Amino acid sequence: MKKTVTILAVCVAALFAACPSRAGSGSAVSNAFGLPSGCIADSTNKPVVVLVRGAGIFAEDNPSYWTDIKQQLESEGYTVWRCDSINPKGRIEYNGRALSDFVNAQVASAGTAPETIALVAHSMGGLISRYYLSQYGATANGKKVRILVTLGTPHCGSRLTHGSTWWLPVDSEGYAQLTENYCTQDFNRKYTGTAYARTYFFAGNAGASSSWDKYRSGHKKLNSRTPCGLTNASDGAVTVRSAHGRYISESCADEKQVKASFSSGGREYLYAFGADHNQMKYADDSGTPPPAGILSTLLAVLRGAPPEPSAASYQAGSVSLADAVGAWSDVALLTGSVEQSIVKTHTVPIDPAAAAEFICRTTDADAEVTLIAPNGTHVTEDTADPSVAFSEEWSIDGRSKSFVISDPAPGVWTVQVHGRSVPVSPEDYGVAVAVQSSLALIPACSYANSTGAPVVISAKLENAGSMVPAQTVRVTLFSAPGLTAALDLLDDGLHSDGTSSDGLYANVWAEAQAGFYTVRLGASGTVGGYAFQRIEYTDIQVSDPTASLAGACTDAAVDANPDVEGIDTLRLQFGLDVSRGSNFTVTGALVKAGQIVTRAAAVRTDLALGLNAVALDFNGSEIRASGVAGPYTLADLTVFDDSADPPLIVAQHPGGYVTSVSDPLTFSDGTPPFPIVDLTVTGTGPSSVTLTWSSPVDDTAATAYEMRIGPEPVSLVTWEASTPVAGLPAPKGKNEPQTFTVTGLSAGAWYFGIRSRDAAGNWSQVSNSPMATLQASAAPATGTITPSSGSVVTGVKQSFTATFSDGDGHGDIADCRVLLNTALQGANGIFLRLDRTNNKLYLRSDNNSGWLGGHAPGSGNVIENGRCTIHCDRTTFSGNGNTLTLNISLTLKPLVAGKTLTEWLYVGDAAGHGDGWNEAGAITVVSAAPTNTSVSPGSGLVPAGAQTFTTVQRDASGYTDLKCSSAQRRQQRLAGRLCPGVGEHPRELAREAAVLGDDRDRQRTGPDHQLGH
């Protein structure tokens, strides 16, 4: 058995309210994490950053929220607005409206609206931001929110909220919305869109941190094994998958739809960090700096150059849905008190499941927990079974012991809690039990209900997608003031539960009063021969019907800008009968085939007692951008009474009105392409800059670019004063890479910006504005040549080495030339050129009419004219720093023999700057000395009489350079005879010699060179 003991406290509330920042950290923030200050100072198009906090259950959480990251962003030159109007215990909907009010108020008070707004949201703040973006059109005084960064957001809920009423206050309405069931079954189905904002998902995978010692522990096994054998890391509160908006319990189609709605332009940005939930907002109570990667990645995102997520991040964020068995469900919450040396026993049924989890929690007592399987097997802390994972945690306010059992035996399990060390007797304890199974209890209550009307509480039992009838389902309802009610849900077809035995259980709650209620549902029974239990939570509201829809609904086209093709707005009008004058908010959506086409901007208005006319405006450009043909149906019409605290839904209508407009092209295309956010300098030359970017996303397609450059960052403010760039390419498809080189630039710092236009003439915002610095080009200079004096010989390979330099580096050298001649001219000389740009060697023709060759250095080619041969295989060049060295291999021909050749060098750079011809030395060319090669016969005895001897002589300048060839025979005579006889010396040798000279008689081999004997 894998056993770990960790001294920490799992942060239940840190999911929603991280701990206060460490005191005094602000002064050390700028470089405390190894990041250079000003690392994104190359652009003035910095978005205004709005920080959106999560929920919380402790009042002291709010003042310190965002302290570290706010200071760091401000030190990087960002304007930061911290939204302190978020109610840490409030519902998502009301906090979403508070966020909208805050952003609009900040934009109005700033005087000049920012070009771009970015939301950076932690934990539940990401859900609040998504609601704001979906419901309020993602605009603030006409300025669209373009970036959403969610840090550890439970997009698909968190298991820490299961059984929340056991260890958390029940007055946190927002906390009750963070269950896996609510997020996946309700919130994600309603608020999938993020309008025009591109979303970036930050997830932590380091588990819980010991800095969370003030929070009580909940379901800690967030990263327990999935049925397919994989693990899903977490930050101690939110799994990586949930932080990415992927969840295993949804169907494949639903998951794809939700996932696609979270990412813009067909790309996903998921970044995983070795951080806990608190560190995800760049704070840590322990004093240990959070991972620097969080901040650097955030800065890159805000700068418009997000790094490409790693494959590991994608793998951590996804799991094959085909392997899914089901989500985690609570089975039981067992409570009691334990005394020293006393054993308390509980039983709980476990139906067939992929995994089961048992967590025992006490405040001060050290309780020994023993699990007894249906077959009598005991599971303790020391069990060696590898299918059992045990861990223990403790903090200042309690300790927890957790068992996670893979593939548990179905049947009745026994839980024994033994008081091993109890400081105070008796001491309360609790045991939470959960299973991972395909059998699920799913709340089906309507959220909004009215007093005086039947309040139907309902739920359904499903097993692998099939309904399960004939079981027992009971609910308990309670509210913050303390109202508690109990209700049996029936499946008999008589209690608003559909038809009898259809697996839908319901009943009518007659005593409902206005307010919010938490609904605890419990189901039990037998499925497949095994007993089961399930516990789930949801919430409902009951409100007085202070307003009701009345009269007919009509639609009309509004064309506020007739100069632009198409209708600007589709306005739907209807009546609202108000029984008590108040301030109301009205929202609604247009749908087609169950899919939302667009939502109306929320209307907030004071309405008087009686019948009032209300209008909802739907943006025409968004209707056109949807590409969905009408007619459209009004749906999800909702009226909030803002006089309630918090506001209550007082009227809802499923809609049903069908618009008279059906052609989306009737509406105007007022949607500009997304701004390019990844304009990047990828190369520079002496007078050029190469830029790359991803082609923009638009509702149709971008059709043209406009780029401008200038000595200061390019933005809408500086656009007209910047210089246009000609010759830009046409936009490619969405998010395809594009490259362009700007040429003809002078030395200095240059900033670049680009916009795109669509077919309707809508211009995007200006991109990010990267900078490139071009140095003044240093003039190249010739260096030395070796040999620079003395003599060289014709007919043999000679090596010459010439050097050239450039203050811009040897890579800036483009043209090297070497001339050996009696005068500074190309004719009748040895004139070599290296074209560095194209990696080619050339030799000038004898009459100076053109270049010969054009071969690569190091190739097997030769280039020759009447005065030399260039051997390309041994002619090479190399660079080091500012110096380029050219090694030349050539053979001089006889036409230059006897001449003194002056050596000249020339060099030019990539910008066309040259150093002129410079004299580097002078050499004298001489003919090679002739040599005797062989004579035949070269040895042995020859008979007397006439003989033929053959000699071979060589001259590097050619055989015509040889003057004569003669052979002499000298004999040593003994007794006057040529050949030895009897009694004479046994060896009389003839010595063979030759004397050679060239045709100028300047070189001789000597009078007596021995060739053989």
DOMIMAR-412026 format. One record per residue (C-alpha): residue in one letter; x, y, z. Coordinates in pm, whole numbers, plus 50000, padded with zeros to 5 digits. Example, Ala and Ser with C-alpha at 12.3 -4.5 7.8 and 13.67 -1.06 7.14 Angstrom:
2
A512304955050780/S513674989450714/
//
This chain:
1013
M500005000050000/K501255034249914/K501365054450234/T502145091350267/V502015114150569/T501835150850489/I501895179450737/L499445203150573/A495885214450567/V493845209450254/C492415242850155/V488685239450121/A488095276650119/A491325284349938/L489525272549631/F487575304049668/A489585326949895/A493315322249919/C495255331850230/P496425367550296/S499635376950119/R502825376250316/A503425408850496/G506055432450366/S506535414250037/G505665443949821/S509045460749835/A510795429849707/V508345420149437/S509965435649130/N512815411149105/A512055386149380/F511165359949124/G514065364048885/L512135384048626/P513735415448484/S511715446648539/G510355461648222/C510505429248027/I507525439647814/A508255476447781/D508275473147404/S504585481147367/T502195508047480/N499225486747381/K499155471347725/P495645461547822/V494125474448141/V494095444548374/V491005437748584/L491655414048875/V488635392948969/R488775374249299/G487135341349386/A484635332549654/G485495328050020/I484145319850360/F486415340950578/A486025378750601/E489765384850638/D490435370950291/N489435401950097/P491955429250192/S495055410150085/Y493665393649773/W495905400449468/T498505420849661/D501595404549511/I500455401749154/K498965436749151/Q502265451749260/Q504175430949007/L501925440448715/E502085477048809/S505865475148823/E505705462848463/G503775493848358/Y500235480048360/T497165498148484/V495485474248726/W491905476048851/R491125452849142/C487435445049160/D486715446949533/S482945446849477/I482875408949448/N480915393849735/P483085364049843/K479965345049953/G477655356649674/R476245338349378/I477925338749040/E475115357848871/Y475155387149111/N478885389349122/G478885388848740/R476645419148739/A478815435649005/L481815429848782/S480015445848489/D479115476348698/F482675479048826/V484295477548482/N481865502548334/A482385526248626/Q486175523648600/V486125530248227/A483865560248277/S485995574848554/A489205569548356/G488075595348101/T489745577547809/A488625542147752/P491455516747725/E491995500447389/T491915465647542/I490685451147868/A492005418648015/L490315399248294/V492635379548522/A490455357948743/H491265333749022/S489225303449117/M485475310749112/G486325345048970/G486775327248637/L483145316048646/I482085351148743/S484045364648447/R482525339248210/Y479055349048324/Y479905385848274/L481275379347926/S478305358247821/Q475585379247975/Y476785414747929/G478245413147583/A481905415347689/T481945452947637/A482695482247863/N481585514947710/G482095499547370/K485515485347451/K485555447747421/V487235425547674/R489765406947461/I491615385247711/L490425362247990/V492965344248206/T491555319448454/L493845308248737/G492775275448895/T489125280948803/P486825251048869/H485145252748528/C483735218248595/G483455221448971/S485505207549255/R485145176649464/L485965197349771/T482405210149762/H480885175549799/G479245173250140/S479985210050198/T477325213650466/W479345190450684/W482375212950725/L481475246750580/P479005274150671/V475825270450468/D475425307850408/S477965307950123/E475585307149826/G478425309749579/Y480175280049733/A477125258549672/Q477435265849298/L480855249949275/T479795213849283/E480665192448985/N476995186948921/Y476045223648907/C478985234048690/T478675206148436/Q474905201948426/D473795237948468/F476335265848446/N478385252348154/R475265246147950/K474015281647994/Y477155302747989/T479515286547744/G480525316747542/T483215341747624/A482195365347346/Y485235381947192/A487715372747462/R490445347147403/T490685324947708/Y493895311947865/F493695284348126/F496235282748408/A496195251148619/G498205240048919/N499345204448980/A501315206549306/G498525195349538/A497785211649873/S500205235350046/S501105235850413/S500405273050408/W496675265250415/D496655256750782/K493615277950859/Y491325258350629/R489605226350716/S490205196050504/G487655182550268/H487885156449996/K491625156849950/K491925129149694/L491395151649395/N494085132949206/S492955097849284/R493125072649006/T490615074548726/P488995042648600/C491365041948303/G494375040948532/L495435076648476/T495895103048740/N494635138148722/A496845161948915/S495345190949108/D496375222349290/G494825208849609/A491415223049525/V490855221649148/T491985194048915/V493875202348599/R490985189248391/S488455210948570/A490755241148537/H490745234348164/G486985230448133/R487145193248059/Y485275168448269/I484925131348239/S481245128548336/E479935147848037/S479175131547707/C481745135447432/A479585159447236/D478885180847541/E482535182147638/K483605192347289/Q480965219447280/V481955233447618/K485665231047541/A485315248247204/S483395276847358/F486215283547603/S488845288947334/S488855314247053/G490245309746707/G490435272046724/R493375271546964/E493595260947325/Y495935276547575/L496395254247880/Y499395259748103/A500145237148400/F502415248848683/G503895232548988/A501755254249214/D499005250149471/H495685267849457/N496865297749658/Q499985301949448/M497895302549132/K497085338749213/Y500765344949276/A500675345149655/D501965322249926/D501615325850302/S504645304450364/G507045330850232/T508235307849954/P508125325649618/P505495310849387/P506675295249062/A508075322948842/G506505306348539/I503055318248641/L503965354848621/S506195352348315/T503515333148125/L500865358248230/L503055386948114/A503605369647780/V499845365047740/L499155401547822/R501915412147585/G500205393147307/A502845366247263/P501545335947455/P503995307047464/E502985275047293/P501605251347557/S503615219847605/A502335185747507/A502545176347874/S500035203647957/Y497545189747708/Q498075154547836/A497555165748194/G494345183148096/S492625155547908/V491635119447941/S489905096147699/L486155098447747/A485815063147616/D487505051247936/A485145070148165/V482955051848412/G481475081248595/A481975110048831/W482465109549206/S479315108949415/D478895112249789/V477505080949952/A477325089450322/L478285114950586/L478685095550912/T478985115351235/G479435107351599/S481645113251899/V484605093052011/E486095087852356/Q489455074652473/S489775037452388/I486135035652271/V485285021351928/K482335034851730/T480995014351439/H479115024951123/T478015005850815/V477645019050462/P476655001350140/I479095003349849/D477654994149510/P479894983749215/A482305012849161/A485685020249012/A486915035249337/A485725043649688/E487005069749930/F486685071350310/I487775102950495/C487665105550874/R488025139551033/T488425150451395/T489375183551554/D491965172951814/A491575135551859/D493865110251698/A491325084651578/E492365050551450/V490205041251150/T489625005351037/L487614995750730/I486134960950707/A485214948550360/P482134926950299/N484384895850293/G485834904550633/T489164918550510/H490474946150739/V491924977550584/T494114998250817/E496765025150785/D499424998150748/T497664976550488/A500114966150217/D497474961249948/P498554982349643/S494904989549560/V494645010049882/A496145044849907/F496305059650256/S497275095150350/E497045116350659/E496865153650710/W496695175951012/S496575213051083/I495865236951366/D492145229851349/G492025192551296/R493325161251130/S492065138850853/K492775103350745/S491925092350395/F491625058350224/V491125055449848/I490365019849737/S490475009549374/D487784985149258/P486244980449605/A484264949049676/P480524956949654/G478434951449963/V478164965250313/W481384980150449/T482014986250818/V483785017150944/Q485315015551293/V486525047251462/H488715040951767/G489685069152005/R493405063552024/S494275097352177/V491425120252279/P492445151952469/V488835160952555/S486175134452595/P483985130052403/E485175144552070/D483095148251754/Y484205131651434/G482865127351084/V483415101950808/A482685111350446/V482265083050195/A482235087249817/V482375064149515/Q483285067849152/S480455051148969/S478145053048670/L475155054748907/A474315091248971/L471665111449153/I471065143048947/P469085172649081/A466405184348837/C464835213149027/S463945245948859/Y466165272449006/A463695301549003/N460335297149176/S457555320649281/T455685322549608/G452095312049572/A452965288049291/P453875251549333/V457575246849405/V458535213649254/I461605196549396/S462835169249163/A465765146549085/K466535117548858/L468485085548908/E470635074048617/N472905044248575/A475135045548266/G472535067848096/S469495046248184/M466855058248426/V466495039148756/P462935037448899/A461505023049221/Q464065036949465/T463785059449771/V464655096249735/R464305121850014/V465325158250035/T466105182650310/L465815219850242/F467415246450458/S468155283450430/A470565307250596/P468005319650853/G467615284050970/L464445271950800/T464525234350755/A462045212450573/A461955175950465/L460225161050166/D459885126550009/L460255125649630/L458055100549453/D458045083049118/D454345074649096/G453245098548822/L451105118349072/H453545143449220/S454805163748921/D457235135548849/G456255127148491/T455025092048440/S455075064448693/S458335044748729/D460285066048481/G463195073248715/L462185109648771/Y461355116549136/A459505147949249/N457125164049494/V455615197949561/W456855218949850/A453875238749972/E455475258750256/A457975277850041/Q458725313550144/A460775339349955/G464525333649982/F467365310649884/Y467485274249982/T470095246949976/V468585213649874/R470185181750007/L469035151249816/G469515115849938/A468745084149744/S468915047849852/G467795014349724/T469054984049536/V470494982649182/G471844950949027/G471414932349352/Y473524956649556/A472364983249800/F473415018949725/Q473245054049869/R473755087649701/I473905123449829/E473795154449610/Y473255191749658/T471655219649460/D470005252749538/I466815270849448/Q465315304849502/V461745314649579/S460665350549510/D457575372149512/P456235377349159/T456665415049156/A456705415448776/S455155394748502/L455305394948126/A452255409647963/G451065418447615/A452385408447279/C456035406447183/T457145423646864/D460435427946683/A461755456346473/A464945464346286/V466915494346405/D469385510546167/A471195537046365/N473965539446107/P472385539345758/D475765545845595/V476845510545683/E475285481545501/G472925460645710/I470755464446016/D472545474346335/T470125460646594/L467215436846628/R464945451046897/L462355429447073/Q459635447747268/F457235433547524/G455215444347824/L456205440148191/D453415443148447/V454955454848777/S453145450449108/R455765469849303/G457845497349150/S461525489549161/N464735487348967/F464785457148740/T467285439848515/V466065421448206/T468065396747999/G467285373147713/A468755353647424/L468015344647064/V468305307846984/K468055285446680/A467765247846709/G468625249747077/Q471865268947019/I472325304547144/V472875328646853/T473365359547067/R472395374147403/A470975408347457/A472895433547658/A471255433848001/V468735462048040/R468645478448383/T465775501948433/D463445517348692/L459885506148627/A456765521548774/L453755503348911/G451615489648629/L452315480648268/N455685491148128/A457195487247781/V460585470547782/A462925465347489/L465855441747446/D468445450047180/F470335422247004/N473535431846826/G473155428246450/S476815421746387/E476765392546631/I473745377946454/R475555381046123/A478745366846271/S476895335946393/G476225325746033/V473025309246155/A469975315245938/G466765325246112/P464085329746204/Y465225331946565/T463375323446883/L463375344647196/A464455323347492/D465645325247852/L463815358147915/T464635366748278/V463675395948504/F465655403548823/D464245424949101/D467265445149211/S465555457849525/A466015423749687/D469285416649863/P470605397749686/P468485403549375/L465935376549297/I464595363648970/V460995374948974/A459965364648625/Q461165339048377/H459715329548045/P460905301647820/G460315325047530/G458835311147215/Y458365343247020/V459755338546668/T461295368546495/S460245379646151/V463865382546033/S465495351345894/D468455361845679/P471585368545889/L473085388545601/T470325413845659/F472285424745963/S475385445645953/D478845431345989/G480095453746262/T482525428246397/P486145436546326/P488765409246305/F490515399746626/P493625420646678/I496875403246596/V498545396146928/D501705377646829/L503525401746597/T507145391846656/V510545403046531/T512275371446410/G515285385846229/T517185417746157/G519665428545892/P521665460445856/S518635477745704/S515805452345735/V513545435945993/T511675403145946/L508315399846122/T506035370246177/W502465367946305/S499355346046295/S496685356546051/P493685371046235/V490385355546329/D487205371546200/D483575361846173/T484145357845798/A487745363745693/A490255392045694/T490925406245349/A493765431245389/Y496545443145619/E497925477245700/M501285479745874/R502955510646010/I506335517246164/G507755545446369/P510295555846629/E507745550946910/P505305522746987/V502565520246727/S499045523546867/L495795540046763/V497145572146915/T500345571646706/W498905554146400/E498525584446175/A501965597546265/S503595564146183/T504915554645839/P502895530545620/V504625499745484/A503925488545128/G503885454044975/L502195434745256/P500885399945175/A497205391545175/P495835375445492/K495845337745503/G493325315445676/K492615319046045/N495685315446268/E498055306145985/P501655318646019/Q502725347645800/T506095364545743/F507125397845595/T510435416545575/V510505454345601/T513485468145409/G515195501445357/L515395509945726/S518015532745872/A519845527446198/G517905532146521/A514965517846716/W511895508946510/Y508455499046638/F505935479746430/G502165476246437/I499655459246209/R495885460046162/S493585438545951/R490365446445768/D487455424345674/A485225425445367/A482775448845540/G485505474445602/N485865467845975/W489375474646098/S490815455446388/Q492615471646674/V496335476946644/S498445446746724/N501095445046988/S504025467146891/P507405449246901/M510655468346866/A513835461546673/T517045481546701/L519245485046392/Q522785496346452/A524525520646218/S526325498645970/A530085498346024/A532145501545707/P533885469045613/A537655469045575/T540225448245393/G542925431345595/T546025412145492/I547015386645234/T549575358845269/P552025356345102/S552395393745060/S556005392944929/G558615369844782/S558215347144486/V555735320744384/V556175293744123/T554055285843825/G552585251943759/V552045241044119/K549145246944358/Q549655277844569/S547735288344883/F546785324544947/T545025336145263/A543165369645268/T541325385445564/F538445410245575/S536625426245868/D533305443045949/G532295460246273/D528795445746230/G530225410646243/H531635388345974/G528095378245879/D527555413045734/I530355407845478/A528775400345142/D531465405344876/C535195397044891/R537565402744595/V541255395144537/L543195409044237/L546745399244134/N547935419843838/T550575444043716/A547965471843722/L544655478443900/Q542545463343628/G540635431343565/A542035423843219/N544935399243187/G544985393543561/I544015369643835/F540755384643963/L538845362844216/R535465371144372/L533595354544662/D529845361844654/R529175355345022/T525445361044994/N524965333344738/N528015312444840/K529605313444495/L533185317044360/Y533955335744039/L537055342843824/R537215371743581/S537795363743214/D541095373843049/N539495402042849/N537515414143155/S534225408042976/G532525386743241/W532695363143534/L533605326543497/G532485298543726/G529885305043994/H530665274044199/A530375268744573/P533525269644785/G534525234344880/S532885219144572/G534775196744331/N534875222644050/V537725242643895/I537595277043735/E540325288143500/N541345315043257/G544635319143069/R546575329343377/C545435306543659/T543275277843772/I541115281044088/H540655248544277/C537235251844444/D537645220744659/R540455237144855/T539085272444843/T537115279245158/F536185307445394/S535405309845766/G534285336646008/N535175345546365/G533805376546533/N534265405646295/T536805387946073/L536245366845764/T539175345945634/L539315334745270/N541655305945183/I542395303944808/S543965274644624/L545215283344274/T547805273244015/L549565300843820/K550125295443450/P553275303743241/L551725335843102/V552435353543431/A555885338743485/G558575365043528/K556065391943631/T555735410543955/L552055410744055/T550645435944296/E548015422044539/W544835442444588/L541845434744818/Y538265447444814/V535315440845052/G531625450645056/D528835445345313/A525175435445285/A524105471745271/G526355478344972/H529035497145163/G532545490245031/D536125497245139/G537555503544790/W540635486444647/N543535484844889/E547055473344810/A548095444745036/G551405432444891/A553365421844581/I554805388744464/T557155377644183/V556155348243969/V558955324843859/S558995293443649/A559375260943830/A562915244943796/P563025215743552/T563675181543702/N565215148843583/T562665121743630/S564145089243491/V566585072043246/S566215037643093/P567995015043130/G568875028443471/S570924999143599/G572524966043506/L575084954843236/V574824964842874/P576684949042580/A579264967742374/G578144985842073/A575395010341991/Q572815013642265/T569575034042308/F569005053342630/T565675070642715/T565495099942958/V562455118343100/Q562615154543221/R559805175943360/D559135213543372/A556155227143563/S555845254543301/G555435228643027/Y557775208342804/T558225238042571/D560075254742855/L562875228442835/K566025240242648/C567915207942587/S568405172442700/S571685153142672/A573275122342821/Q576955115042878/R578595082642944/R581655081643152/Q583545049943183/Q586175038043414/R588445017143204/L590624989643337/A593154974343095/G591534995142816/R588524972842796/L584834980542833/C583824948042990/P585644929143261/G587654897943175/V589344869443360/G591604881343632/E590264916143605/H588094936543847/P584744919143883/R582644951043862/E583304978543610/L580435002943634/A579195028843385/R577905060343556/E574945077343380/A574335114443414/A572345142543248/V572635180143225/L569385198943167/G568475235143115/D565335254443027/D564885274542710/R565965306342883/D569065289143018/R568275303343359/Q567705270643533/R570085240843500/T570225207643676/G574045208643701/P576675191943490/D576565157643645/H573255146143801/Q573315108743859/L570285090743720/G571195053943761/H573945028543737/
//
